[in-house]
Amino acid sequence: MPSFFGHLCKLKVLDLSGNKFSGNIDGFLGNFSACLNNSLQSLDLSANQLVGKIPNSLGTLESLRYLSLASNLFWGSIPASIGSLSSLQQLDLSFNQMNGSIPESFGQLSELVELYLQVNSWEGVITEAQLMNLTSLEYVILKSNTNQSLVFNVTYNWVPPFRLKQLDLDSCLIGPKFPIWLQVQSELNSVSLQNTGILDTIPEEWFSKISSQITSLYLANNQIMGKLPHQIVSPKLGVIDLSHNYFKGPIPLWFTNATHIYLQNNFFSGPIPSNIGDLMPSLEYLDLSENLLNGDVEENEDKSEMLGIFISMATGFVVGLCSVCGTLLIKQSWRKAYFQFVDHMKDSVSSIIILGMIHLRRKMGLSRI
């Protein structure tokens, strides 16, 4: 990495993303410490071929508001000096090989709004210490490559200072309880908590609180129990995945524009709502396999579609009848053939009736002997 950038003390924005820079960034960041009043507010080194640990000298960029090191080959832990970036609003370390922990000093980032750490192999423990001062936090994407190696060891009753809009903690260990710090998140528009070790019921009120603004809901591959609310209105919801859990009870009356719904491998029971087509008019994919559903599938047919079929049949019959009658009136040869056919059919039917009566009388006569 070029080292001369560190001598540009008035530099506020530096974007070197999408190049072929390689090697570590130790010297690159270290040179910025030569400036007594470093002005750098935005640093983007994403989509290069940078390697190694993120150095402690990162903490010298105290004016930084935006930092992206995404899509490189960094590994190890986040340095403890991250806590010195008191103005940081967005941090993106996604798509690297980070395989260490997140330090307690991370909790000092009170201005942080967006956090993207997905597609890494994080390990260690997250406690209230890393979360308690993140008062501005709204977006957290922390999807892990490894199975539950990052553990959220947060006191069950702890109430966080933030209200999230997007949360993705796939393959992090949150359970077995569904903690209060998640239950109070009422402003979520996207949730993904797949394979997070939850072995608990989720309060029906939580689903109701997020229903009006939620766009995607992924809770698959847990052991979540209990029932869903009987009626849910989610006009913005596009995808629902509650598969591979222990949900029970009837399929909810979910008023939504969702295109994909996955409810397989649960304990839902009873009939499928007969008005499912009205409730979910945009539905393209529905998986209800491996449940306890029953009832007559024919009862679930859309009445409007049946009415359309009946109308089409009646219209076809009327049109066909008019076509035949009109032709008979216009074409003399068809009319003559038609009446000859009718006379022939009349004679044939009469003959069949007479033969049937003779056969019946013989049979009855034999039965008397």
Order of alpha helices (4+ residues) and beta strands (2+ residues): beta-beta-alpha-beta-beta-beta-beta-beta-beta-beta-beta-beta-beta-alpha-beta-alpha-beta-beta-beta-beta-beta-beta-beta-beta-alpha-beta-beta-alpha-alpha
